[in-house]
Structure formats: structure tokens, C-alpha cells
């Protein structure tokens, strides 16, 4: 297995390629962490509360990361836990 730092750098490179597409719709994302194959991000701006967020996250961001970075198996939005907690 590759060094976690190398994996995280590759994840961040991919996320930075995606960022302009999110920005063009008023959204953004923040890399939070990578642990046991799971990339944690926080969706920002127009992405928060967007009806297409699940598609963007799973069919876009996750699909690209899983295809590009072999160690990635899933991407989750850490903002979900915060929103669920706050009701």
C-alpha cells in the first residue's frame, strides 16, 4: 500500500480538477480526511441543500476518485452528519 501522504496528495489533485465545475454552479468542497478507503469531504455553498448533491457526490466525485485513486472505495459528505445532528 502507498503512503497515506501520497494518496492524500493524489486525492486533493483530483478534487482540485473537480472544483471549477462546482464553482460554476455556486458550490465548492473542502477535503477533510482520508481513512480506511473513505474520503471525507464537506460540501459548501450552493451544494448544501442541493437536490442533486447525492448524484454529484456519488456519480461524480466518488466515481472519479475510485477510478483514479485505487485506495479510495467511498466518498462521504461530512456535512451530512452536522446537518443531521442539527435537525
N, CA, C and O atoms as a GROMACS GRO file, in nm:
protein
  348
    1UNK      N    1   0.084  -0.119   0.000
    1UNK     CA    2   0.000   0.000   0.000
    1UNK      C    3   0.088   0.124   0.000
    1UNK      O    4   0.193   0.129   0.064
    2UNK      N    5   0.040   0.225  -0.074
    2UNK     CA    6   0.116   0.350  -0.082
    2UNK      C    7   0.103   0.430   0.047
    2UNK      O    8   0.011   0.410   0.126
    3UNK      N    9   0.198   0.520   0.065
    3UNK     CA   10   0.199   0.607   0.182
    3UNK      C   11   0.074   0.696   0.182
    3UNK      O   12   0.034   0.746   0.077
    4UNK      N   13   0.014   0.715   0.298
    4UNK     CA   14  -0.109   0.794   0.311
    4UNK      C   15  -0.091   0.936   0.258
    4UNK      O   16  -0.184   0.991   0.199
    5UNK      N   17   0.025   0.994   0.279
    5UNK     CA   18   0.051   1.130   0.231
    5UNK      C   19   0.044   1.136   0.079
    5UNK      O   20  -0.011   1.232   0.024
    6UNK      N   21   0.098   1.037   0.012
    6UNK     CA   22   0.095   1.031  -0.134
    6UNK      C   23  -0.049   1.016  -0.183
    6UNK      O   24  -0.090   1.081  -0.279
    7UNK      N   25  -0.125   0.931  -0.117
    7UNK     CA   26  -0.265   0.909  -0.153
    7UNK      C   27  -0.345   1.038  -0.136
    7UNK      O   28  -0.423   1.076  -0.223
    8UNK      N   29  -0.324   1.106  -0.023
    8UNK     CA   30  -0.397   1.230   0.003
    8UNK      C   31  -0.362   1.339  -0.100
    8UNK      O   32  -0.449   1.415  -0.141
    9UNK      N   33  -0.237   1.346  -0.140
    9UNK     CA   34  -0.197   1.443  -0.241
    9UNK      C   35  -0.267   1.415  -0.373
    9UNK      O   36  -0.311   1.507  -0.441
   10UNK      N   37  -0.279   1.287  -0.408
   10UNK     CA   38  -0.347   1.250  -0.532
   10UNK      C   39  -0.496   1.282  -0.522
   10UNK      O   40  -0.555   1.332  -0.619
   11UNK      N   41  -0.557   1.254  -0.408
   11UNK     CA   42  -0.699   1.286  -0.386
   11UNK      C   43  -0.720   1.436  -0.403
   11UNK      O   44  -0.814   1.478  -0.471
   12UNK      N   45  -0.637   1.516  -0.343
   12UNK     CA   46  -0.650   1.662  -0.350
   12UNK      C   47  -0.633   1.713  -0.492
   12UNK      O   48  -0.701   1.807  -0.533
   13UNK      N   49  -0.544   1.651  -0.569
   13UNK     CA   50  -0.526   1.690  -0.711
   13UNK      C   51  -0.656   1.666  -0.788
   13UNK      O   52  -0.698   1.751  -0.867
   14UNK      N   53  -0.717   1.550  -0.766
   14UNK     CA   54  -0.842   1.518  -0.835
   14UNK      C   55  -0.952   1.614  -0.792
   14UNK      O   56  -1.027   1.664  -0.876
   15UNK      N   57  -0.963   1.640  -0.663
   15UNK     CA   58  -1.066   1.732  -0.613
   15UNK      C   59  -1.046   1.872  -0.672
   15UNK      O   60  -1.144   1.941  -0.702
   16UNK      N   61  -0.923   1.914  -0.687
   16UNK     CA   62  -0.896   2.046  -0.744
   16UNK      C   63  -0.936   2.054  -0.891
   16UNK      O   64  -0.968   2.162  -0.941
   17UNK      N   65  -0.936   1.940  -0.961
   17UNK     CA   66  -0.982   1.936  -1.101
   17UNK      C   67  -1.135   1.947  -1.106
   17UNK      O   68  -1.189   2.001  -1.203
   18UNK      N   69  -1.203   1.896  -1.005
   18UNK     CA   70  -1.348   1.899  -0.999
   18UNK      C   71  -1.399   2.036  -0.954
   18UNK      O   72  -1.506   2.080  -0.997
   19UNK      N   73  -1.324   2.102  -0.871
   19UNK     CA   74  -1.366   2.227  -0.807
   19UNK      C   75  -1.422   2.332  -0.905
   19UNK      O   76  -1.524   2.392  -0.874
   20UNK      N   77  -1.360   2.358  -1.021
   20UNK     CA   78  -1.416   2.459  -1.113
   20UNK      C   79  -1.559   2.428  -1.157
   20UNK      O   80  -1.638   2.520  -1.178
   21UNK      N   81  -1.593   2.302  -1.172
   21UNK     CA   82  -1.729   2.266  -1.212
   21UNK      C   83  -1.828   2.298  -1.100
   21UNK      O   84  -1.938   2.346  -1.126
   22UNK      N   85  -1.788   2.270  -0.977
   22UNK     CA   86  -1.874   2.303  -0.863
   22UNK      C   87  -1.887   2.455  -0.849
   22UNK      O   88  -1.996   2.507  -0.826
   23UNK      N   89  -1.774   2.524  -0.863
   23UNK     CA   90  -1.773   2.671  -0.851
   23UNK      C   91  -1.864   2.736  -0.955
   23UNK      O   92  -1.927   2.838  -0.927
   24UNK      N   93  -1.870   2.679  -1.074
   24UNK     CA   94  -1.952   2.738  -1.181
   24UNK      C   95  -2.100   2.735  -1.147
   24UNK      O   96  -2.179   2.810  -1.205
   25UNK      N   97  -2.139   2.649  -1.053
   25UNK     CA   98  -2.279   2.640  -1.009
   25UNK      C   99  -2.298   2.703  -0.870
   25UNK      O  100  -2.405   2.692  -0.811
   26UNK      N  101  -2.194   2.769  -0.820
   26UNK     CA  102  -2.203   2.834  -0.690
   26UNK      C  103  -2.167   2.746  -0.572
   26UNK      O  104  -2.186   2.785  -0.457
   27UNK      N  105  -2.114   2.627  -0.601
   27UNK     CA  106  -2.078   2.534  -0.495
   27UNK      C  107  -1.928   2.521  -0.478
   27UNK      O  108  -1.850   2.583  -0.550
   28UNK      N  109  -1.890   2.439  -0.384
   28UNK     CA  110  -1.748   2.410  -0.360
   28UNK      C  111  -1.740   2.289  -0.268
   28UNK      O  112  -1.842   2.237  -0.223
   29UNK      N  113  -1.620   2.246  -0.242
   29UNK     CA  114  -1.600   2.137  -0.148
   29UNK      C  115  -1.470   2.158  -0.074
   29UNK      O  116  -1.381   2.229  -0.121
   30UNK      N  117  -1.461   2.096   0.041
   30UNK     CA  118  -1.341   2.104   0.123
   30UNK      C  119  -1.298   1.961   0.156
   30UNK      O  120  -1.379   1.881   0.201
   31UNK      N  121  -1.172   1.930   0.133
   31UNK     CA  122  -1.118   1.800   0.171
   31UNK      C  123  -1.105   1.798   0.323
   31UNK      O  124  -1.050   1.891   0.382
   32UNK      N  125  -1.156   1.691   0.385
   32UNK     CA  126  -1.149   1.679   0.531
   32UNK      C  127  -1.044   1.575   0.570
   32UNK      O  128  -0.952   1.606   0.646
   33UNK      N  129  -1.058   1.451   0.518
   33UNK     CA  130  -0.964   1.346   0.558
   33UNK      C  131  -0.980   1.223   0.469
   33UNK      O  132  -1.073   1.212   0.389
   34UNK      N  133  -0.887   1.130   0.485
   34UNK     CA  134  -0.891   1.000   0.417
   34UNK      C  135  -0.859   0.895   0.521
   34UNK      O  136  -0.754   0.902   0.586
   35UNK      N  137  -0.949   0.797   0.538
   35UNK     CA  138  -0.929   0.694   0.638
   35UNK      C  139  -0.993   0.564   0.592
   35UNK      O  140  -1.112   0.560   0.560
   36UNK      N  141  -0.914   0.457   0.590
   36UNK     CA  142  -0.963   0.322   0.556
   36UNK      C  143  -1.041   0.319   0.425
   36UNK      O  144  -1.145   0.254   0.415
   37UNK      N  145  -0.989   0.389   0.324
   37UNK     CA  146  -1.050   0.388   0.192
   37UNK      C  147  -1.161   0.490   0.172
   37UNK      O  148  -1.213   0.503   0.061
   38UNK      N  149  -1.197   0.561   0.276
   38UNK     CA  150  -1.307   0.657   0.268
   38UNK      C  151  -1.253   0.800   0.268
   38UNK      O  152  -1.176   0.840   0.356
   39UNK      N  153  -1.294   0.876   0.167
   39UNK     CA  154  -1.259   1.017   0.158
   39UNK      C  155  -1.373   1.096   0.219
   39UNK      O  156  -1.489   1.080   0.182
   40UNK      N  157  -1.338   1.182   0.314
   40UNK     CA  158  -1.436   1.268   0.379
   40UNK      C  159  -1.420   1.408   0.321
   40UNK      O  160  -1.312   1.466   0.322
   41UNK      N  161  -1.531   1.463   0.271
   41UNK     CA  162  -1.532   1.598   0.219
   41UNK      C  163  -1.647   1.673   0.285
   41UNK      O  164  -1.737   1.613   0.343
   42UNK      N  165  -1.642   1.804   0.277
   42UNK     CA  166  -1.752   1.886   0.323
   42UNK      C  167  -1.798   1.968   0.203
   42UNK      O  168  -1.721   2.046   0.148
   43UNK      N  169  -1.922   1.950   0.164
   43UNK     CA  170  -1.976   2.024   0.051
   43UNK      C  171  -2.016   2.163   0.101
   43UNK      O  172  -2.068   2.179   0.211
   44UNK      N  173  -1.989   2.264   0.017
   44UNK     CA  174  -2.006   2.404   0.056
   44UNK      C  175  -2.090   2.480  -0.046
   44UNK      O  176  -2.116   2.432  -0.156
   45UNK      N  177  -2.130   2.599  -0.007
   45UNK     CA  178  -2.201   2.689  -0.098
   45UNK      C  179  -2.333   2.632  -0.146
   45UNK      O  180  -2.410   2.577  -0.068
   46UNK      N  181  -2.357   2.646  -0.275
   46UNK     CA  182  -2.483   2.601  -0.334
   46UNK      C  183  -2.501   2.450  -0.326
   46UNK      O  184  -2.612   2.400  -0.343
   47UNK      N  185  -2.394   2.376  -0.301
   47UNK     CA  186  -2.405   2.229  -0.288
   47UNK      C  187  -2.486   2.190  -0.165
   47UNK      O  188  -2.553   2.087  -0.164
   48UNK      N  189  -2.480   2.272  -0.061
   48UNK     CA  190  -2.552   2.244   0.063
   48UNK      C  191  -2.701   2.258   0.035
   48UNK      O  192  -2.749   2.364  -0.005
   49UNK      N  193  -2.774   2.150   0.056
   49UNK     CA  194  -2.918   2.152   0.034
   49UNK      C  195  -2.960   2.133  -0.110
   49UNK      O  196  -3.080   2.132  -0.139
   50UNK      N  197  -2.866   2.117  -0.202
   50UNK     CA  198  -2.899   2.098  -0.343
   50UNK      C  199  -2.960   1.959  -0.363
   50UNK      O  200  -2.911   1.861  -0.306
   51UNK      N  201  -3.065   1.952  -0.442
   51UNK     CA  202  -3.132   1.825  -0.469
   51UNK      C  203  -3.044   1.726  -0.545
   51UNK      O  204  -3.068   1.606  -0.539
   52UNK      N  205  -2.946   1.775  -0.616
   52UNK     CA  206  -2.858   1.688  -0.694
   52UNK      C  207  -2.730   1.652  -0.619
   52UNK      O  208  -2.640   1.591  -0.677
   53UNK      N  209  -2.720   1.687  -0.492
   53UNK     CA  210  -2.597   1.663  -0.417
   53UNK      C  211  -2.556   1.517  -0.416
   53UNK      O  212  -2.440   1.485  -0.437
   54UNK      N  213  -2.651   1.427  -0.391
   54UNK     CA  214  -2.617   1.285  -0.386
   54UNK      C  215  -2.560   1.237  -0.519
   54UNK      O  216  -2.465   1.158  -0.521
   55UNK      N  217  -2.616   1.284  -0.630
   55UNK     CA  218  -2.566   1.246  -0.762
   55UNK      C  219  -2.426   1.303  -0.784
   55UNK      O  220  -2.337   1.234  -0.834
   56UNK      N  221  -2.409   1.428  -0.748
   56UNK     CA  222  -2.278   1.492  -0.763
   56UNK      C  223  -2.173   1.418  -0.681
   56UNK      O  224  -2.062   1.391  -0.728
   57UNK      N  225  -2.209   1.385  -0.558
   57UNK     CA  226  -2.114   1.320  -0.467
   57UNK      C  227  -2.081   1.178  -0.512
   57UNK      O  228  -1.964   1.142  -0.522
   58UNK      N  229  -2.183   1.098  -0.540
   58UNK     CA  230  -2.160   0.956  -0.571
   58UNK      C  231  -2.127   0.930  -0.717
   58UNK      O  232  -2.031   0.860  -0.748
   59UNK      N  233  -2.207   0.987  -0.809
   59UNK     CA  234  -2.188   0.960  -0.952
   59UNK      C  235  -2.077   1.044  -1.014
   59UNK      O  236  -2.026   1.011  -1.120
   60UNK      N  237  -2.041   1.154  -0.946
   60UNK     CA  238  -1.936   1.240  -0.998
   60UNK      C  239  -1.807   1.226  -0.922
   60UNK      O  240  -1.711   1.165  -0.970
   61UNK      N  241  -1.804   1.282  -0.802
   61UNK     CA  242  -1.681   1.288  -0.723
   61UNK      C  243  -1.632   1.148  -0.685
   61UNK      O  244  -1.516   1.116  -0.707
   62UNK      N  245  -1.720   1.066  -0.627
   62UNK     CA  246  -1.680   0.932  -0.586
   62UNK      C  247  -1.637   0.847  -0.705
   62UNK      O  248  -1.534   0.778  -0.698
   63UNK      N  249  -1.714   0.850  -0.812
   63UNK     CA  250  -1.680   0.769  -0.930
   63UNK      C  251  -1.542   0.805  -0.984
   63UNK      O  252  -1.464   0.716  -1.018
   64UNK      N  253  -1.513   0.934  -0.991
   64UNK     CA  254  -1.383   0.978  -1.042
   64UNK      C  255  -1.269   0.939  -0.948
   64UNK      O  256  -1.165   0.892  -0.994
   65UNK      N  257  -1.289   0.958  -0.819
   65UNK     CA  258  -1.183   0.922  -0.723
   65UNK      C  259  -1.159   0.771  -0.719
   65UNK      O  260  -1.044   0.727  -0.714
   66UNK      N  261  -1.265   0.693  -0.720
   66UNK     CA  262  -1.250   0.546  -0.718
   66UNK      C  263  -1.174   0.499  -0.843
   66UNK      O  264  -1.091   0.408  -0.836
   67UNK      N  265  -1.204   0.561  -0.956
   67UNK     CA  266  -1.139   0.525  -1.081
   67UNK      C  267  -0.993   0.570  -1.085
   67UNK      O  268  -0.908   0.502  -1.143
   68UNK      N  269  -0.963   0.684  -1.024
   68UNK     CA  270  -0.831   0.746  -1.034
   68UNK      C  271  -0.736   0.703  -0.923
   68UNK      O  272  -0.616   0.686  -0.946
   69UNK      N  273  -0.789   0.686  -0.801
   69UNK     CA  274  -0.705   0.656  -0.685
   69UNK      C  275  -0.746   0.517  -0.633
   69UNK      O  276  -0.851   0.503  -0.571
   70UNK      N  277  -0.663   0.416  -0.658
   70UNK     CA  278  -0.701   0.278  -0.626
   70UNK      C  279  -0.740   0.253  -0.480
   70UNK      O  280  -0.820   0.164  -0.451
   71UNK      N  281  -0.686   0.330  -0.390
   71UNK     CA  282  -0.713   0.309  -0.248
   71UNK      C  283  -0.850   0.362  -0.202
   71UNK      O  284  -0.897   0.328  -0.094
   72UNK      N  285  -0.913   0.444  -0.285
   72UNK     CA  286  -1.042   0.504  -0.249
   72UNK      C  287  -1.156   0.407  -0.281
   72UNK      O  288  -1.164   0.354  -0.392
   73UNK      N  289  -1.243   0.385  -0.182
   73UNK     CA  290  -1.359   0.298  -0.203
   73UNK      C  291  -1.491   0.373  -0.187
   73UNK      O  292  -1.595   0.326  -0.233
   74UNK      N  293  -1.487   0.490  -0.123
   74UNK     CA  294  -1.610   0.565  -0.100
   74UNK      C  295  -1.577   0.710  -0.069
   74UNK      O  296  -1.469   0.742  -0.021
   75UNK      N  297  -1.673   0.798  -0.099
   75UNK     CA  298  -1.663   0.939  -0.062
   75UNK      C  299  -1.789   0.974   0.016
   75UNK      O  300  -1.900   0.943  -0.026
   76UNK      N  301  -1.770   1.039   0.131
   76UNK     CA  302  -1.885   1.080   0.213
   76UNK      C  303  -1.877   1.229   0.242
   76UNK      O  304  -1.769   1.288   0.250
   77UNK      N  305  -1.994   1.290   0.256
   77UNK     CA  306  -2.005   1.431   0.289
   77UNK      C  307  -2.016   1.445   0.439
   77UNK      O  308  -2.119   1.410   0.497
   78UNK      N  309  -1.912   1.495   0.503
   78UNK     CA  310  -1.915   1.514   0.648
   78UNK      C  311  -2.019   1.618   0.689
   78UNK      O  312  -2.062   1.620   0.804
   79UNK      N  313  -2.060   1.703   0.597
   79UNK     CA  314  -2.165   1.799   0.626
   79UNK      C  315  -2.296   1.732   0.659
   79UNK      O  316  -2.378   1.791   0.730
   80UNK      N  317  -2.320   1.609   0.608
   80UNK     CA  318  -2.443   1.536   0.637
   80UNK      C  319  -2.459   1.511   0.786
   80UNK      O  320  -2.567   1.529   0.842
   81UNK      N  321  -2.350   1.469   0.850
   81UNK     CA  322  -2.357   1.439   0.993
   81UNK      C  323  -2.390   1.564   1.074
   81UNK      O  324  -2.467   1.559   1.170
   82UNK      N  325  -2.332   1.676   1.034
   82UNK     CA  326  -2.359   1.802   1.102
   82UNK      C  327  -2.505   1.842   1.081
   82UNK      O  328  -2.573   1.882   1.176
   83UNK      N  329  -2.553   1.831   0.956
   83UNK     CA  330  -2.691   1.868   0.928
   83UNK      C  331  -2.789   1.776   0.998
   83UNK      O  332  -2.892   1.822   1.048
   84UNK      N  333  -2.759   1.646   1.003
   84UNK     CA  334  -2.847   1.551   1.071
   84UNK      C  335  -2.854   1.581   1.219
   84UNK      O  336  -2.961   1.571   1.280
   85UNK      N  337  -2.741   1.617   1.279
   85UNK     CA  338  -2.736   1.645   1.421
   85UNK      C  339  -2.818   1.770   1.454
   85UNK      O  340  -2.887   1.775   1.556
   86UNK      N  341  -2.808   1.869   1.366
   86UNK     CA  342  -2.879   1.994   1.394
   86UNK      C  343  -3.026   1.988   1.356
   86UNK      O  344  -3.101   2.083   1.381
   87UNK      N  345  -3.068   1.878   1.297
   87UNK     CA  346  -3.207   1.857   1.273
   87UNK      C  347  -3.260   1.904   1.146
   87UNK      O  348  -3.379   1.889   1.119
   0.00000   0.00000   0.00000
